[in-house]
């Protein structure tokens, strides 16, 4: 049966500006797709990947081309051959999973060979700011058991940021994210202080393409690759440079590839993390299923929005839960 593809774009407003190394975000543009066979509908959402210039215009253009040839969205396997990794493929891949769940009367977790989902402990992220302001944000995250801190590459300032946050929240698991902001020299200067402050993860310290400079660093803290690890093809290159890979569906092109990346990382002895761009619960729910097979979960995207979709994921006691009504189940209702 032929599929029809509906494409919608939307600008999500953030509660406050969000700063990482080299960027400040006030909004998060997204694309939502709906696939229909005339009886059932499947939905997917994508934000794209800003550092790969995969913006909304690019995603929509890709999706419109795909819509003109509906045979290219007939299966998830075909989709991986037709479209490159990125937001457009993510939105379509997740819509296909959702559509398949409704057609089969079976939830995505079962179709993917996973066990019944459970609530997942997630990190809550603090954008880069003055140390005292970041400490106040950490205090406001009352429910958080895990916090991730955005750093900018200014070593002295970054140490002060983490010191203030650790003093404010001595109880939490703490990770930091460099977002490509450091040099190797800066990283080596930073690591002893982070170890002293009981930081448990350092994410993407160096610029994408400079990963070889991580070889030989005796880091006391696990290093995670994010921007450097886009898709399945990048996973083998993480060995000897990173200890963990951060899988984001907008980078890799959907849940199908995300599950493949997790399996390959395990085979190679790497830890696995799932993250997300800033999007609604519709984008978070597929990542939640991937999170069922990862070591670390960073799925707080909807918490930055002034308004989420309904039904939505639930944050409670430092965990995230995506119920069957959100996405990927015969019971899932259209988001409003």
Secondary structure, DSSP 8 states (H G I E B T S, - for coil): ---EEEEEEEEEEEEEEEEETTEEEEEEEEEEEEEE-SS-EEEEEE--BGGGTB-HHHHHHHHHHHHTTGGGGS-HHHHHHHS-SSHHHHHHHHHHHHHHHHHHTS-HHHHTT------EE-EEEE-S--HHHHHHHHHH-TT-SEEEEE--S-HHHHHHHHHHHHHH-TTSEEEEE-TT-B-HHHHHHHHHHHHHTTEEEEE--B-TT-GGGGTT---SSEEEESTT--SGGGSGGGTTT-SEEEEEHHHHTSHHHHHHHHHHHHHTT-EEEEE--S--HHHHHHHHHHHTT-SEE---GGGGBS---SS--EEETTEEE--TTTSSSTT-----
